[in-house]
Amino acid sequence: MKNKVSFILISVLVLVLVCGGLIFADAPTIKLAYNSLPFNLPSLIEHEMGFIAQEGYKVEYNSFLVGHAMTEAMATGDLEIAPVMGGTSTIVSKAGGRDIKVIGVYSQAPSAFALVAKPGVLDLTQLKGKKIAVPVGTEVHVLLGKILNEQGLTFADVEIVNLLVPDGVTALQSKQVDAAMVVEPVMTKLSTAGQIEVLRDGEGLIAGITLSVVPTKLKSSDKVAAFKRAQAKSVKYLNDNTDQVLALAVKELDLPPKVVETVAKKYTFGPELTSEMRAELDETIQFLFEQGLINKRISVDDLF
Protein backbone atom coordinates (compact mmCIF):
# COMPACT_ATOMS: atom_id res chain seq x y z
CA MET A 1 0.00 0.00 0.00
CA LYS A 2 2.86 2.31 0.95
CA ASN A 3 4.59 1.66 -2.37
CA LYS A 4 1.33 2.30 -4.23
CA VAL A 5 0.86 5.66 -2.48
CA SER A 6 4.46 6.62 -3.24
CA PHE A 7 3.96 5.70 -6.89
CA ILE A 8 0.81 7.86 -7.07
CA LEU A 9 2.58 10.85 -5.46
CA ILE A 10 5.55 10.56 -7.82
CA SER A 11 3.20 10.26 -10.79
CA VAL A 12 1.32 13.39 -9.73
CA LEU A 13 4.59 15.30 -9.27
CA VAL A 14 5.85 14.26 -12.70
CA LEU A 15 2.51 15.28 -14.24
CA VAL A 16 2.67 18.71 -12.57
CA LEU A 17 6.24 19.26 -13.74
CA VAL A 18 5.48 18.16 -17.29
CA CYS A 19 2.32 20.23 -17.53
CA GLY A 20 4.08 23.23 -16.02
CA GLY A 21 6.86 22.84 -18.55
CA LEU A 22 4.37 22.60 -21.38
CA ILE A 23 2.56 25.70 -20.16
CA PHE A 24 5.84 27.63 -20.00
CA ALA A 25 6.88 26.29 -23.39
CA ASP A 26 3.63 27.58 -24.87
CA ALA A 27 3.88 30.96 -23.12
CA PRO A 28 4.10 34.00 -25.42
CA THR A 29 7.47 35.73 -25.66
CA ILE A 30 8.25 39.36 -24.95
CA LYS A 31 11.31 40.70 -26.74
CA LEU A 32 12.75 43.11 -24.20
CA ALA A 33 15.75 45.44 -24.31
CA TYR A 34 18.00 44.94 -21.29
CA ASN A 35 20.56 47.60 -20.47
CA SER A 36 21.82 47.71 -16.89
CA LEU A 37 23.91 50.81 -17.61
CA PRO A 38 24.01 53.68 -17.02
CA PHE A 39 21.99 53.10 -13.82
CA ASN A 40 18.82 51.23 -14.69
CA LEU A 41 17.91 49.73 -11.33
CA PRO A 42 14.33 48.61 -12.19
CA SER A 43 15.71 46.66 -15.15
CA LEU A 44 18.30 45.00 -12.91
CA ILE A 45 15.54 44.04 -10.48
CA GLU A 46 13.19 42.68 -13.15
CA HIS A 47 16.00 40.65 -14.69
CA GLU A 48 16.95 39.24 -11.29
CA MET A 49 13.42 38.62 -9.95
CA GLY A 50 11.70 37.56 -13.17
CA PHE A 51 8.64 39.76 -12.70
CA ILE A 52 7.64 39.59 -16.37
CA ALA A 53 7.95 35.80 -16.33
CA GLN A 54 5.57 35.85 -13.35
CA GLU A 55 3.06 37.54 -15.66
CA GLY A 56 3.06 34.39 -17.81
CA TYR A 57 5.59 35.38 -20.46
CA LYS A 58 8.92 34.11 -21.61
CA VAL A 59 11.40 36.95 -21.94
CA GLU A 60 13.97 37.32 -24.69
CA TYR A 61 16.51 39.86 -23.46
CA ASN A 62 18.68 41.82 -25.88
CA SER A 63 21.20 44.58 -25.17
CA PHE A 64 21.66 47.72 -27.26
CA LEU A 65 24.34 50.40 -27.08
CA VAL A 66 22.32 53.29 -28.55
CA GLY A 67 18.68 54.34 -28.78
CA HIS A 68 18.35 54.32 -32.56
CA ALA A 69 19.47 50.68 -32.63
CA MET A 70 16.46 49.83 -30.48
CA THR A 71 13.97 51.54 -32.77
CA GLU A 72 15.60 49.88 -35.78
CA ALA A 73 15.13 46.51 -34.05
CA MET A 74 11.48 47.40 -33.42
CA ALA A 75 11.02 48.10 -37.13
CA THR A 76 12.29 44.62 -38.00
CA GLY A 77 10.30 42.89 -35.26
CA ASP A 78 13.40 41.95 -33.26
CA LEU A 79 12.43 44.12 -30.28
CA GLU A 80 9.04 44.81 -28.71
CA ILE A 81 9.73 46.89 -25.61
CA ALA A 82 12.55 49.31 -24.84
CA PRO A 83 12.21 50.06 -21.11
CA VAL A 84 14.89 52.78 -21.22
CA MET A 85 15.44 55.22 -24.06
CA GLY A 86 16.72 58.77 -23.94
CA GLY A 87 14.26 61.52 -24.78
CA THR A 88 16.39 62.80 -27.67
CA SER A 89 16.79 59.33 -29.19
CA THR A 90 13.03 58.87 -28.98
CA ILE A 91 12.34 62.21 -30.63
CA VAL A 92 14.92 61.71 -33.40
CA SER A 93 13.52 58.25 -34.16
CA LYS A 94 9.91 59.46 -34.20
CA ALA A 95 10.72 62.48 -36.36
CA GLY A 96 12.65 60.19 -38.68
CA GLY A 97 9.54 58.12 -39.35
CA ARG A 98 9.79 55.29 -36.83
CA ASP A 99 6.32 54.08 -35.81
CA ILE A 100 6.84 54.20 -32.04
CA LYS A 101 5.03 55.41 -28.94
CA VAL A 102 6.10 56.30 -25.42
CA ILE A 103 4.28 54.27 -22.75
CA GLY A 104 5.73 56.00 -19.70
CA VAL A 105 8.68 57.63 -18.00
CA TYR A 106 11.45 55.32 -16.77
CA SER A 107 13.71 57.59 -14.73
CA GLN A 108 14.51 61.18 -13.87
CA ALA A 109 18.01 62.34 -12.90
CA PRO A 110 18.94 65.91 -13.89
CA SER A 111 22.16 65.87 -11.87
CA ALA A 112 23.31 62.64 -13.55
CA PHE A 113 24.42 64.65 -16.61
CA ALA A 114 27.24 67.21 -16.50
CA LEU A 115 29.98 69.23 -18.13
CA VAL A 116 33.37 68.31 -16.68
CA ALA A 117 37.03 69.24 -17.04
CA LYS A 118 40.33 68.19 -15.53
CA PRO A 119 40.59 69.46 -11.92
CA GLY A 120 41.69 73.08 -11.52
CA VAL A 121 42.11 73.71 -15.23
CA LEU A 122 38.86 75.37 -16.35
CA ASP A 123 35.79 77.10 -14.97
CA LEU A 124 32.45 78.04 -16.48
CA THR A 125 33.52 81.60 -17.24
CA GLN A 126 36.32 80.34 -19.49
CA LEU A 127 34.34 78.21 -21.96
CA LYS A 128 34.59 80.55 -24.95
CA GLY A 129 36.84 79.11 -27.65
CA LYS A 130 37.31 75.79 -25.85
CA LYS A 131 37.07 72.30 -27.36
CA ILE A 132 34.19 70.36 -25.81
CA ALA A 133 33.49 66.67 -26.41
CA VAL A 134 29.80 65.79 -26.63
CA PRO A 135 27.73 63.13 -28.42
CA VAL A 136 25.64 65.25 -30.78
CA GLY A 137 21.88 64.66 -30.71
CA THR A 138 21.73 63.38 -27.13
CA GLU A 139 20.51 64.61 -23.74
CA VAL A 140 23.96 65.97 -22.90
CA HIS A 141 24.06 67.88 -26.20
CA VAL A 142 20.84 69.61 -25.17
CA LEU A 143 22.26 70.24 -21.70
CA LEU A 144 25.47 71.72 -23.12
CA GLY A 145 23.40 74.18 -25.14
CA LYS A 146 21.65 75.30 -21.94
CA ILE A 147 24.93 75.56 -20.02
CA LEU A 148 26.38 77.74 -22.76
CA ASN A 149 23.24 79.87 -22.83
CA GLU A 150 23.51 80.30 -19.06
CA GLN A 151 26.98 81.77 -19.66
CA GLY A 152 25.77 84.03 -22.48
CA LEU A 153 27.33 81.79 -25.13
CA THR A 154 26.16 79.65 -28.06
CA PHE A 155 27.59 76.65 -29.88
CA ALA A 156 29.27 79.11 -32.25
CA ASP A 157 31.45 80.27 -29.34
CA VAL A 158 33.01 76.84 -28.71
CA GLU A 159 34.50 74.02 -30.77
CA ILE A 160 32.27 70.94 -30.62
CA VAL A 161 33.95 67.54 -30.94
CA ASN A 162 31.34 64.87 -31.64
CA LEU A 163 32.34 61.91 -29.46
CA LEU A 164 30.44 59.31 -27.44
CA VAL A 165 30.82 59.79 -23.68
CA PRO A 166 33.54 57.12 -23.14
CA ASP A 167 35.57 58.51 -26.05
CA GLY A 168 35.03 62.04 -24.80
CA VAL A 169 36.41 61.10 -21.38
CA THR A 170 39.46 59.53 -23.04
CA ALA A 171 39.97 62.68 -25.12
CA LEU A 172 39.73 64.81 -21.97
CA GLN A 173 42.25 62.69 -20.10
CA SER A 174 44.71 62.90 -23.00
CA LYS A 175 44.16 66.69 -23.28
CA GLN A 176 42.71 66.48 -26.80
CA VAL A 177 39.71 68.47 -25.56
CA ASP A 178 39.29 71.04 -22.81
CA ALA A 179 36.00 69.73 -21.43
CA ALA A 180 33.53 66.90 -21.95
CA MET A 181 29.92 66.04 -21.29
CA VAL A 182 29.55 62.95 -19.10
CA VAL A 183 26.82 60.91 -17.43
CA GLU A 184 26.54 58.73 -14.35
CA PRO A 185 28.03 56.48 -13.11
CA VAL A 186 31.17 57.58 -14.99
CA MET A 187 30.87 61.07 -13.47
CA THR A 188 30.98 59.97 -9.83
CA LYS A 189 33.56 57.24 -10.47
CA LEU A 190 36.01 59.71 -12.05
CA SER A 191 35.30 62.65 -9.75
CA THR A 192 35.75 60.44 -6.67
CA ALA A 193 39.12 59.38 -8.07
CA GLY A 194 40.08 63.03 -8.56
CA GLN A 195 40.32 62.68 -12.33
CA ILE A 196 37.62 65.21 -13.26
CA GLU A 197 35.91 68.28 -11.85
CA VAL A 198 32.20 68.86 -12.41
CA LEU A 199 31.70 72.36 -13.81
CA ARG A 200 27.90 72.23 -14.11
CA ASP A 201 25.35 69.45 -13.90
CA GLY A 202 21.80 69.48 -15.21
CA GLU A 203 20.04 70.47 -11.99
CA GLY A 204 17.72 73.36 -12.79
CA LEU A 205 18.39 73.10 -16.52
CA ILE A 206 16.93 69.75 -17.60
CA ALA A 207 14.55 67.17 -16.17
CA GLY A 208 16.94 64.41 -17.22
CA ILE A 209 14.33 61.81 -18.15
CA THR A 210 14.44 58.48 -19.91
CA LEU A 211 11.37 56.92 -21.50
CA SER A 212 9.85 53.50 -22.12
CA VAL A 213 9.09 52.98 -25.81
CA VAL A 214 7.23 50.40 -27.92
CA PRO A 215 6.05 50.00 -31.52
CA THR A 216 2.73 51.81 -31.96
CA LYS A 217 0.85 48.58 -32.70
CA LEU A 218 1.77 47.22 -29.24
CA LYS A 219 0.84 50.30 -27.21
CA SER A 220 -2.47 48.87 -25.93
CA SER A 221 -1.41 45.21 -25.98
CA ASP A 222 -1.45 42.64 -23.18
CA LYS A 223 2.35 42.51 -23.42
CA VAL A 224 2.69 46.18 -22.60
CA ALA A 225 0.18 45.86 -19.76
CA ALA A 226 2.24 42.98 -18.34
CA PHE A 227 5.43 45.01 -18.68
CA LYS A 228 3.86 47.95 -16.83
CA ARG A 229 2.78 45.69 -13.97
CA ALA A 230 6.25 44.17 -13.80
CA GLN A 231 7.84 47.61 -13.89
CA ALA A 232 5.63 48.77 -11.02
CA LYS A 233 6.70 45.70 -9.02
CA SER A 234 10.35 46.50 -9.72
CA VAL A 235 10.01 50.10 -8.54
CA LYS A 236 8.16 48.98 -5.40
CA TYR A 237 10.82 46.35 -4.73
CA LEU A 238 13.49 49.05 -5.07
CA ASN A 239 11.71 51.31 -2.59
CA ASP A 240 11.13 48.46 -0.12
CA ASN A 241 14.55 46.80 -0.43
CA THR A 242 16.95 49.62 -1.29
CA ASP A 243 20.03 48.15 0.41
CA GLN A 244 19.60 44.80 -1.33
CA VAL A 245 19.15 46.47 -4.71
CA LEU A 246 22.23 48.64 -4.25
CA ALA A 247 24.23 45.53 -3.36
CA LEU A 248 22.95 43.96 -6.59
CA ALA A 249 24.00 47.08 -8.50
CA VAL A 250 27.51 46.91 -7.03
CA LYS A 251 27.79 43.36 -8.31
CA GLU A 252 26.16 43.78 -11.72
CA LEU A 253 27.63 47.18 -12.60
CA ASP A 254 31.06 46.38 -11.14
CA LEU A 255 31.19 49.65 -9.23
CA PRO A 256 32.43 50.52 -5.71
CA PRO A 257 29.64 50.68 -3.09
CA LYS A 258 30.32 54.38 -2.40
CA VAL A 259 29.85 55.23 -6.07
CA VAL A 260 26.60 53.27 -6.27
CA GLU A 261 25.26 54.94 -3.12
CA THR A 262 26.11 58.41 -4.44
CA VAL A 263 24.60 57.83 -7.88
CA ALA A 264 21.44 56.24 -6.46
CA LYS A 265 20.58 59.47 -4.64
CA LYS A 266 20.34 61.28 -7.98
CA TYR A 267 17.72 59.00 -9.53
CA THR A 268 13.98 58.68 -9.15
CA PHE A 269 12.02 55.99 -10.97
CA GLY A 270 8.36 56.04 -11.97
CA PRO A 271 6.07 56.22 -15.01
CA GLU A 272 4.38 59.59 -14.43
CA LEU A 273 4.91 62.32 -17.03
CA THR A 274 4.82 65.69 -15.28
CA SER A 275 4.13 69.06 -16.89
CA GLU A 276 7.83 69.90 -16.37
CA MET A 277 8.89 66.80 -18.28
CA ARG A 278 6.42 67.52 -21.04
CA ALA A 279 7.74 71.07 -21.39
CA GLU A 280 11.29 69.74 -21.60
CA LEU A 281 10.37 67.31 -24.35
CA ASP A 282 8.89 70.20 -26.31
CA GLU A 283 12.06 72.26 -25.78
CA THR A 284 14.17 69.30 -26.90
CA ILE A 285 12.11 68.92 -30.07
CA GLN A 286 12.66 72.60 -30.83
CA PHE A 287 16.39 72.32 -30.09
CA LEU A 288 16.87 69.31 -32.36
CA PHE A 289 14.90 71.02 -35.12
CA GLU A 290 16.92 74.24 -34.85
CA GLN A 291 20.18 72.29 -34.87
CA GLY A 292 19.12 70.47 -38.03
CA LEU A 293 19.14 67.08 -36.31
CA ILE A 294 15.50 66.46 -37.25
CA ASN A 295 13.80 67.69 -40.42
CA LYS A 296 10.28 67.63 -39.03
CA ARG A 297 9.10 69.48 -35.94
CA ILE A 298 6.87 66.89 -34.33
CA SER A 299 4.71 67.65 -31.29
CA VAL A 300 4.94 66.08 -27.84
CA ASP A 301 1.52 64.51 -28.47
CA ASP A 302 3.02 62.62 -31.43
CA LEU A 303 5.19 60.71 -28.97
CA PHE A 304 2.29 59.39 -26.86
C-alpha positions as CSV (number, residue, x, y, z in Angstrom):
1,M,0.0,0.0,0.0
2,K,2.9,2.3,1.0
3,N,4.6,1.7,-2.4
4,K,1.3,2.3,-4.2
5,V,0.9,5.7,-2.5
6,S,4.5,6.6,-3.2
7,F,4.0,5.7,-6.9
8,I,0.8,7.9,-7.1
9,L,2.6,10.8,-5.5
10,I,5.5,10.6,-7.8
11,S,3.2,10.3,-10.8
12,V,1.3,13.4,-9.7
13,L,4.6,15.3,-9.3
14,V,5.8,14.3,-12.7
15,L,2.5,15.3,-14.2
16,V,2.7,18.7,-12.6
17,L,6.2,19.3,-13.7
18,V,5.5,18.2,-17.3
19,C,2.3,20.2,-17.5
20,G,4.1,23.2,-16.0
21,G,6.9,22.8,-18.6
22,L,4.4,22.6,-21.4
23,I,2.6,25.7,-20.2
24,F,5.8,27.6,-20.0
25,A,6.9,26.3,-23.4
26,D,3.6,27.6,-24.9
27,A,3.9,31.0,-23.1
28,P,4.1,34.0,-25.4
29,T,7.5,35.7,-25.7
30,I,8.2,39.4,-25.0
31,K,11.3,40.7,-26.7
32,L,12.7,43.1,-24.2
33,A,15.7,45.4,-24.3
34,Y,18.0,44.9,-21.3
35,N,20.6,47.6,-20.5
36,S,21.8,47.7,-16.9
37,L,23.9,50.8,-17.6
38,P,24.0,53.7,-17.0
39,F,22.0,53.1,-13.8
40,N,18.8,51.2,-14.7
41,L,17.9,49.7,-11.3
42,P,14.3,48.6,-12.2
43,S,15.7,46.7,-15.1
44,L,18.3,45.0,-12.9
45,I,15.5,44.0,-10.5
46,E,13.2,42.7,-13.1
47,H,16.0,40.7,-14.7
48,E,16.9,39.2,-11.3
49,M,13.4,38.6,-9.9
50,G,11.7,37.6,-13.2
51,F,8.6,39.8,-12.7
52,I,7.6,39.6,-16.4
53,A,7.9,35.8,-16.3
54,Q,5.6,35.9,-13.4
55,E,3.1,37.5,-15.7
56,G,3.1,34.4,-17.8
57,Y,5.6,35.4,-20.5
58,K,8.9,34.1,-21.6
59,V,11.4,37.0,-21.9
60,E,14.0,37.3,-24.7
61,Y,16.5,39.9,-23.5
62,N,18.7,41.8,-25.9
63,S,21.2,44.6,-25.2
64,F,21.7,47.7,-27.3
65,L,24.3,50.4,-27.1
66,V,22.3,53.3,-28.5
67,G,18.7,54.3,-28.8
68,H,18.4,54.3,-32.6
69,A,19.5,50.7,-32.6
70,M,16.5,49.8,-30.5
71,T,14.0,51.5,-32.8
72,E,15.6,49.9,-35.8
73,A,15.1,46.5,-34.1
74,M,11.5,47.4,-33.4
75,A,11.0,48.1,-37.1
76,T,12.3,44.6,-38.0
77,G,10.3,42.9,-35.3
78,D,13.4,41.9,-33.3
79,L,12.4,44.1,-30.3
80,E,9.0,44.8,-28.7
81,I,9.7,46.9,-25.6
82,A,12.6,49.3,-24.8
83,P,12.2,50.1,-21.1
84,V,14.9,52.8,-21.2
85,M,15.4,55.2,-24.1
86,G,16.7,58.8,-23.9
87,G,14.3,61.5,-24.8
88,T,16.4,62.8,-27.7
89,S,16.8,59.3,-29.2
90,T,13.0,58.9,-29.0
91,I,12.3,62.2,-30.6
92,V,14.9,61.7,-33.4
93,S,13.5,58.2,-34.2
94,K,9.9,59.5,-34.2
95,A,10.7,62.5,-36.4
96,G,12.6,60.2,-38.7
97,G,9.5,58.1,-39.3
98,R,9.8,55.3,-36.8
99,D,6.3,54.1,-35.8
100,I,6.8,54.2,-32.0
101,K,5.0,55.4,-28.9
102,V,6.1,56.3,-25.4
103,I,4.3,54.3,-22.7
104,G,5.7,56.0,-19.7
105,V,8.7,57.6,-18.0
106,Y,11.5,55.3,-16.8
107,S,13.7,57.6,-14.7
108,Q,14.5,61.2,-13.9
109,A,18.0,62.3,-12.9
110,P,18.9,65.9,-13.9
111,S,22.2,65.9,-11.9
112,A,23.3,62.6,-13.5
113,F,24.4,64.6,-16.6
114,A,27.2,67.2,-16.5
115,L,30.0,69.2,-18.1
116,V,33.4,68.3,-16.7
117,A,37.0,69.2,-17.0
118,K,40.3,68.2,-15.5
119,P,40.6,69.5,-11.9
120,G,41.7,73.1,-11.5
121,V,42.1,73.7,-15.2
122,L,38.9,75.4,-16.4
123,D,35.8,77.1,-15.0
124,L,32.5,78.0,-16.5
125,T,33.5,81.6,-17.2
126,Q,36.3,80.3,-19.5
127,L,34.3,78.2,-22.0
128,K,34.6,80.5,-24.9
129,G,36.8,79.1,-27.7
130,K,37.3,75.8,-25.9
131,K,37.1,72.3,-27.4
132,I,34.2,70.4,-25.8
133,A,33.5,66.7,-26.4
134,V,29.8,65.8,-26.6
135,P,27.7,63.1,-28.4
136,V,25.6,65.3,-30.8
137,G,21.9,64.7,-30.7
138,T,21.7,63.4,-27.1
139,E,20.5,64.6,-23.7
140,V,24.0,66.0,-22.9
141,H,24.1,67.9,-26.2
142,V,20.8,69.6,-25.2
143,L,22.3,70.2,-21.7
144,L,25.5,71.7,-23.1
145,G,23.4,74.2,-25.1
146,K,21.7,75.3,-21.9
147,I,24.9,75.6,-20.0
148,L,26.4,77.7,-22.8
149,N,23.2,79.9,-22.8
150,E,23.5,80.3,-19.1
151,Q,27.0,81.8,-19.7
152,G,25.8,84.0,-22.5
153,L,27.3,81.8,-25.1
154,T,26.2,79.7,-28.1
155,F,27.6,76.7,-29.9
156,A,29.3,79.1,-32.2
157,D,31.4,80.3,-29.3
158,V,33.0,76.8,-28.7
159,E,34.5,74.0,-30.8
160,I,32.3,70.9,-30.6
161,V,34.0,67.5,-30.9
162,N,31.3,64.9,-31.6
163,L,32.3,61.9,-29.5
164,L,30.4,59.3,-27.4
165,V,30.8,59.8,-23.7
166,P,33.5,57.1,-23.1
167,D,35.6,58.5,-26.1
168,G,35.0,62.0,-24.8
169,V,36.4,61.1,-21.4
170,T,39.5,59.5,-23.0
171,A,40.0,62.7,-25.1
172,L,39.7,64.8,-22.0
173,Q,42.3,62.7,-20.1
174,S,44.7,62.9,-23.0
175,K,44.2,66.7,-23.3
176,Q,42.7,66.5,-26.8
177,V,39.7,68.5,-25.6
178,D,39.3,71.0,-22.8
179,A,36.0,69.7,-21.4
180,A,33.5,66.9,-22.0
181,M,29.9,66.0,-21.3
182,V,29.5,62.9,-19.1
183,V,26.8,60.9,-17.4
184,E,26.5,58.7,-14.4
185,P,28.0,56.5,-13.1
186,V,31.2,57.6,-15.0
187,M,30.9,61.1,-13.5
188,T,31.0,60.0,-9.8
189,K,33.6,57.2,-10.5
190,L,36.0,59.7,-12.0
191,S,35.3,62.7,-9.7
192,T,35.7,60.4,-6.7
193,A,39.1,59.4,-8.1
194,G,40.1,63.0,-8.6
195,Q,40.3,62.7,-12.3
196,I,37.6,65.2,-13.3
197,E,35.9,68.3,-11.9
198,V,32.2,68.9,-12.4
199,L,31.7,72.4,-13.8
200,R,27.9,72.2,-14.1
201,D,25.3,69.4,-13.9
202,G,21.8,69.5,-15.2
203,E,20.0,70.5,-12.0
204,G,17.7,73.4,-12.8
205,L,18.4,73.1,-16.5
206,I,16.9,69.8,-17.6
207,A,14.5,67.2,-16.2
208,G,16.9,64.4,-17.2
209,I,14.3,61.8,-18.1
210,T,14.4,58.5,-19.9
211,L,11.4,56.9,-21.5
212,S,9.8,53.5,-22.1
213,V,9.1,53.0,-25.8
214,V,7.2,50.4,-27.9
215,P,6.1,50.0,-31.5
216,T,2.7,51.8,-32.0
217,K,0.9,48.6,-32.7
218,L,1.8,47.2,-29.2
219,K,0.8,50.3,-27.2
220,S,-2.5,48.9,-25.9
221,S,-1.4,45.2,-26.0
222,D,-1.4,42.6,-23.2
223,K,2.3,42.5,-23.4
224,V,2.7,46.2,-22.6
225,A,0.2,45.9,-19.8
226,A,2.2,43.0,-18.3
227,F,5.4,45.0,-18.7
228,K,3.9,47.9,-16.8
229,R,2.8,45.7,-14.0
230,A,6.3,44.2,-13.8
231,Q,7.8,47.6,-13.9
232,A,5.6,48.8,-11.0
233,K,6.7,45.7,-9.0
234,S,10.3,46.5,-9.7
235,V,10.0,50.1,-8.5
236,K,8.2,49.0,-5.4
237,Y,10.8,46.4,-4.7
238,L,13.5,49.1,-5.1
239,N,11.7,51.3,-2.6
240,D,11.1,48.5,-0.1
241,N,14.6,46.8,-0.4
242,T,16.9,49.6,-1.3
243,D,20.0,48.2,0.4
244,Q,19.6,44.8,-1.3
245,V,19.1,46.5,-4.7
246,L,22.2,48.6,-4.2
247,A,24.2,45.5,-3.4
248,L,22.9,44.0,-6.6
249,A,24.0,47.1,-8.5
250,V,27.5,46.9,-7.0
251,K,27.8,43.4,-8.3
252,E,26.2,43.8,-11.7
253,L,27.6,47.2,-12.6
254,D,31.1,46.4,-11.1
255,L,31.2,49.7,-9.2
256,P,32.4,50.5,-5.7
257,P,29.6,50.7,-3.1
258,K,30.3,54.4,-2.4
259,V,29.8,55.2,-6.1
260,V,26.6,53.3,-6.3
261,E,25.3,54.9,-3.1
262,T,26.1,58.4,-4.4
263,V,24.6,57.8,-7.9
264,A,21.4,56.2,-6.5
265,K,20.6,59.5,-4.6
266,K,20.3,61.3,-8.0
267,Y,17.7,59.0,-9.5
268,T,14.0,58.7,-9.2
269,F,12.0,56.0,-11.0
270,G,8.4,56.0,-12.0
271,P,6.1,56.2,-15.0
272,E,4.4,59.6,-14.4
273,L,4.9,62.3,-17.0
274,T,4.8,65.7,-15.3
275,S,4.1,69.1,-16.9
276,E,7.8,69.9,-16.4
277,M,8.9,66.8,-18.3
278,R,6.4,67.5,-21.0
279,A,7.7,71.1,-21.4
280,E,11.3,69.7,-21.6
281,L,10.4,67.3,-24.4
282,D,8.9,70.2,-26.3
283,E,12.1,72.3,-25.8
284,T,14.2,69.3,-26.9
285,I,12.1,68.9,-30.1
286,Q,12.7,72.6,-30.8
287,F,16.4,72.3,-30.1
288,L,16.9,69.3,-32.4
289,F,14.9,71.0,-35.1
290,E,16.9,74.2,-34.8
291,Q,20.2,72.3,-34.9
292,G,19.1,70.5,-38.0
293,L,19.1,67.1,-36.3
294,I,15.5,66.5,-37.3
295,N,13.8,67.7,-40.4
296,K,10.3,67.6,-39.0
297,R,9.1,69.5,-35.9
298,I,6.9,66.9,-34.3
299,S,4.7,67.6,-31.3
300,V,4.9,66.1,-27.8
301,D,1.5,64.5,-28.5
302,D,3.0,62.6,-31.4
303,L,5.2,60.7,-29.0
304,F,2.3,59.4,-26.9
